[in-house]
Amino acid sequence: MATFLDLARARRGHFKMESGLHCGLWFDLDAAFVDQAALDPFVTKLAQALRRYDVEAVCGPLTGGAFLAQLVARLLGSEFFFSVPSSAKATGGRPAAKANDGTFAARYELPSGAGDRVLGKRVALVDDVMSAGSSLRATMIAIEAHGGIPVVAGALYVLGTIGADFFKERGLRVETTGRAAFDTWRQPECPLCAAGVPLEDPEHPAA
């Protein structure tokens, strides 16, 4: 059976994720949004799963999460929001959900003028793929800072359990169209680092 990840380009290597964790597999998720006809069944299935939570708004992090949030919000007839990466200064120094080793240090914020509109609303947090869930965690913090009420997290695909476990521990169900195992490591335990495999820039693959 086809999965959302079949629409993305995958390659093996040694990569550092936004969360700070290392992995050996990278997906070009922007490519998955090119073929709208192929994407529609997955978006529709996720929207149907989210409908029962009576959400009033859908929010996702740029870029893929925001693309998805807009598509899902239209199907649900709800409001659409997106979050963008930000510096500590831009967020007024709000702390990030950060481990002692520097992982999960990302911060996201809502665009100027959007925060007031999310106050008191039931919000679905969505991203194209959730692995460690770094950007979706930070999006949740931004929504809560403006008085929004996250009620569910959703992704077209969930890789591994780190991100899903985070939201489960906070009482939020995770809805998805598919799941698969996925290996990630903190830098001191990374077998690719131990083997001397250099990190690659996923935006600029080696020739």
N, C-alpha and C positions, 0 to 999 in steps of 0.2 A: 504494500500500500504506500502511495506517495506521501511524503511528509513535507512540512514547510522547509526543512533544511535542504530538500532536493532542489529548491529554487535558488539556493545560495551557492557560492563558490567556496570550496573548502581546500585548505592546503596545510600540510604538516611542516613543522619547524619548531622554533623555540620563541615563545612570545610572552610579553608581560602585559597582563590585562589591566584595565582601569582600576580594578580592586587592589592591584599590587601583587596578586598571585600570578604564578607562571603556568603556562600550559603548552601543549605540543600540537594543538590543532586550532586553526583560525578560520572563521567563516566571514566571507564578504557579504554581509547582510543587506547592504544597500542594493546589491544586484537582485535580491529576492523581490524587491518592490517594482521591478521593471515590467514584469508580465502581470498586469492587473487581473486578467481572466484566470490565470493559474493561481493567483493569490486569493481571489475572492472566496473560495470555499473555506479556507482556513480562517479568514477574518469573520465570516458569517458564523462558523462553528463557535469561535471564541465569544462573539457577541451574544449568541444564544445562551452560552453558559453564564455570562455576566448579567444577563437580563434579570435573573431571579434575585439579585441583590438590591434591586430598586435604586440603582445609582442615578445620581443627578448630574454627574460630571465624570469625564474620563480624562486622565492626565498621563502623558508619557514623556520620557526624556529624549531630547534631540540626539540622533536624528530619527533612527528607525522607530523608536517608541512613540515619538510624536506623530510620525506618519500613520502608525497603527491606531493611535488614540483618536485621530481625526476620522479615520474610517469607521471605527467602532462607535464613536459618539454619534455619527450620522445614522447608523443602523439602530441605535438605541433611542434616538431622539433626545439626547442629553447634551450638555454643554461640553466644549472641548478646551482643554488647557495643555500646555507643554512646559517643560522645565529645561533650563540651559545651564551648562557648567559655569561656576562662578568661583571667585577668589574669596578668601576669608574676609577681606576688606569689604567686598561687595555685599556680603551677607551680614554685615554688622558684627562680624566676629563670632557668629553662631558656631558651636562645636560640631564637628562631623562625627559620625559613628566610626571611630578610628581605633584600631588595635595598637598595642604597644610597639609592634614591629613596622608601623607605617602603612599597613594595609587598610583598605576602606577609608581613605582620606578624602575621597571626592566630595565636593559640595555642589549642589544644584540650587537654582532659584527660579521663581516664576518671573516672567517678563514684567516690566513696570506697568502698573495699572491692572494686572490680572489678579493680584492677590486679594483685593477687596471682594471680588466676585465669587471666590471659592468659600468664603466664610459660611460655616454651618452646613455645607453641602456634603452629601454622601458621594465619595469619590472612588472610582476604580483606577488603580495604578496599573499601567500596562507597558510592556516592552516587547520588541520583536522576539528576542531570545533572552532567557534568564539563565545565567550560570551562577556566578557568585552573587549577582544581583546588586552590584555596586551602585549603578546609576538609579535603579529603582528604589534602593534604600534612601539615597540622597533626595530623590523626588518625594518620597514619603515625608521626610523631615521638613522639606519646603512646604508641602501641603499643610502639614500640622501646624507649622509656624504661622500660617495665615488663617488658622481656624477651620480648615477643612477636615473632614472625617473619613480617612481611608477605611473602606469596608471590604475590599478584596484586591488581590493582585492577580494579574493575568499575563500570559505570554503565549505567543504562537508555538514556542517550543521551550522546554526546560531541560537544561543540560546539568547533570549532577544533582546534588541535593543541598549545596551550601546556601544558595539564595532562597530556595523553597523552605528550608528549615528556619531561616531567619524570620520569614513572615509567619510561619506556623507558630513559632515561639511568641509572636505578638498577637496571636489570635486571628490572623487573616488567612483565609483559604487561598490557595493558588489554583487558578483555572488555566488549562492549557490544552492544545490540540495534540501534543505528543511529548514524550520524555525519552531521554537516553542517558546512559552513564557518561561521565566526563571527568577526566583526571586533571586536577589542578594542585599546585604545590606552593607553599610559602618558600621564599628564596633559599633559606638554609637547607630545606629538604628537597629541593628540586634536583631530580636525577640528570636533567639536561645540563644544568650548571655544573654538577659534579663531573660530568663527562666532557666538560669544556666546550659544549655547543654554544656558539655566540647567540645573543638575543637578536631577533630580527625586528625591523620596523614594518608592521603590517600594512602601512600606507605606502611603503616604498620597498617592495620585495626585491631581493637580490636577483640580478640578471642571470 
